[in-house]
Amino acid sequence: MPTASPIQTTGRRKTAIVTVKLSPGTGIVTVNGRDVNDYFTTTTSRIEAVKPLNAIEGGKKFDFVCKAIGGGTTGQAGALSLAIARALIEHDAELRPALKKGGFLRRDPRMKERKKSGQPGARKRFQFSKR
């Protein structure tokens, strides 16, 4: 059973955090006050961001107002995808099997590994001199 709107959810990937507000509408997705196609310059990021809407056939029934902070465009696109999927499930729980099958409900846990002391990077070592 669909719940009352607006619905607010959050998605995260790497260091990016996206907050989404879902409301009934005509299929408009805005990120930080700009259209999703203007905000994400690469085609890959555009496709990634709205994948959950393509997985369900009723993507044109909702408007999404999104606020993205932190990270880069790739991380923000992944976070937006997760936030949209969570908002759709909160609106209508019957969409869960389709979104779960597409893998949109799983948070990507991969983060940048921290730099260790005594090394120039996370894994790289200073050059070893035997003599």
C-alpha positions as CSV (number, residue, x, y, z in Angstrom):
1,M,0.0,0.0,0.0
2,P,1.5,3.4,-1.0
3,T,2.3,5.7,1.8
4,A,1.8,9.5,2.1
5,S,4.3,11.8,0.4
6,P,6.8,13.4,0.5
7,I,9.3,10.6,1.3
8,Q,12.9,11.4,2.3
9,T,15.7,8.8,2.0
10,T,19.5,8.8,2.0
11,G,22.1,7.0,-0.1
12,R,25.8,6.8,0.3
13,R,28.8,5.7,-1.8
14,K,32.5,6.3,-1.1
15,T,32.4,9.7,0.5
16,A,29.3,11.0,-1.3
17,I,25.9,11.4,0.5
18,V,22.7,12.1,-1.4
19,T,19.4,13.0,0.2
20,V,16.3,12.4,-1.9
21,K,12.7,13.7,-1.5
22,L,10.1,11.8,-3.5
23,S,6.8,13.4,-4.4
24,P,4.1,12.6,-7.0
25,G,4.8,14.3,-10.3
26,T,5.9,13.9,-13.9
27,G,9.3,12.2,-13.7
28,I,11.6,15.2,-13.1
29,V,14.9,14.5,-11.3
30,T,16.8,17.5,-10.0
31,V,20.2,17.4,-8.2
32,N,21.3,20.5,-6.3
33,G,18.8,22.6,-8.2
34,R,19.9,21.4,-11.6
35,D,18.4,18.8,-14.0
36,V,20.1,15.3,-13.6
37,N,21.3,15.5,-17.2
38,D,23.0,18.8,-16.6
39,Y,24.5,17.9,-13.3
40,F,26.1,14.6,-14.4
41,T,28.3,15.4,-17.4
42,T,29.3,11.8,-18.3
43,T,26.8,9.5,-19.9
44,T,27.8,6.6,-17.5
45,S,26.9,8.7,-14.4
46,R,23.6,9.8,-15.9
47,I,22.6,6.2,-16.6
48,E,23.8,5.0,-13.2
49,A,21.9,7.7,-11.4
50,V,18.4,6.8,-12.8
51,K,18.8,3.1,-13.2
52,P,16.2,2.2,-10.5
53,L,13.6,4.3,-12.4
54,N,14.3,2.3,-15.6
55,A,14.0,-1.0,-13.6
56,I,10.4,-0.2,-12.7
57,E,7.9,0.8,-15.4
58,G,6.3,3.6,-13.4
59,G,9.3,6.0,-13.1
60,K,7.4,8.9,-14.7
61,K,4.9,9.2,-11.8
62,F,7.4,10.7,-9.4
63,D,9.5,13.8,-9.0
64,F,12.8,13.6,-7.1
65,V,14.5,16.6,-5.5
66,C,18.0,15.6,-4.5
67,K,20.8,17.2,-2.5
68,A,24.3,15.8,-3.2
69,I,27.3,16.5,-1.0
70,G,30.8,15.1,-0.9
71,G,32.7,12.8,-3.2
72,G,32.9,13.0,-7.0
73,T,30.4,12.5,-9.7
74,T,30.8,8.7,-9.8
75,G,30.2,8.4,-6.1
76,Q,27.3,10.8,-6.2
77,A,25.6,8.9,-9.0
78,G,25.9,5.6,-7.1
79,A,24.5,7.2,-3.9
80,L,21.7,8.8,-5.9
81,S,20.8,5.4,-7.4
82,L,20.6,3.8,-3.9
83,A,18.6,6.8,-2.5
84,I,16.0,6.6,-5.3
85,A,15.6,2.9,-4.9
86,R,15.0,3.3,-1.1
87,A,12.5,6.0,-1.7
88,L,10.6,3.9,-4.2
89,I,10.4,1.0,-1.7
90,E,9.2,3.3,1.0
91,H,6.5,4.5,-1.3
92,D,5.4,1.1,-2.5
93,A,6.9,-2.1,-0.9
94,E,5.7,-4.2,-3.9
95,L,8.5,-2.7,-6.0
96,R,11.1,-4.4,-3.8
97,P,11.6,-7.7,-5.8
98,A,12.2,-5.8,-9.1
99,L,14.7,-3.4,-7.4
100,K,16.4,-6.2,-5.4
101,K,16.8,-8.3,-8.6
102,G,18.6,-5.4,-10.3
103,G,20.9,-5.0,-7.3
104,F,19.8,-1.4,-6.5
105,L,19.3,-2.0,-2.7
106,R,22.8,-3.0,-1.9
107,R,25.2,-0.3,-0.6
108,D,28.6,-0.4,-2.2
109,P,31.0,-0.7,0.8
110,R,34.2,0.0,-1.1
111,M,36.0,3.1,0.3
112,K,39.5,4.6,-0.2
113,E,42.0,2.8,1.9
114,R,43.8,5.1,4.4
115,K,47.4,6.1,4.1
116,K,49.7,4.3,6.6
117,S,52.5,6.1,8.5
118,G,56.1,5.4,7.2
119,Q,54.8,4.8,3.7
120,P,54.0,7.2,0.8
121,G,50.5,5.7,0.3
122,A,48.1,3.1,1.4
123,R,50.1,0.1,0.0
124,K,53.1,1.7,-1.7
125,R,56.4,1.4,0.2
126,F,59.5,3.6,0.1
127,Q,62.3,2.1,-2.0
128,F,64.3,-0.5,-0.2
129,S,68.1,-0.1,-0.3
130,K,70.1,-3.2,0.7
131,R,73.4,-1.3,0.9
